[in-house]
């Protein structure tokens, strides 16, 4: 994961210093992969990620997973089980879920 404190550069653009944290035990699965035509070679991939709730993550973060950089879509929310309840981890920890997006091309 990458995030950091916002800093304005000489042109007034907000930039973030990169801070890296390693997270293990995440569940990641693909939700969609779209290939755009119209004489472009561009793809958009979206994955759902479930991690422990004690991981500090927000919509401004980036994820380095499987050798590629992904953007976090929105802030993480409590994990919803397929049966409608709030899910707990296998070892008793609370879980959070978020989507990550990668556009290439």
KAQUI-V870980 format. One line per field, one symbol per residue. ss: DSSP state (2 for helix, 1 for strand, 0 for the rest). psi: psi as a letter, one per 30 degrees, with the letter a starting at -180 (. if undefined). A space follows every 10 residues. Layout:
ss = ???
psi = ???
This chain:
ss = 0110011100 0001110011 0000001111 1111110000 0111111111 1100000000 0111100111 1111111101 0000010100 0001111111 11110
psi = kkaakkkkaf ggkklkkkkk kkklgkkkkk elkkkkbhgk iklkkkkkkk lkffkjklfg llkjkhglkl kkjlkklkkk lfgflkkllf gfllllllkk kkkk.
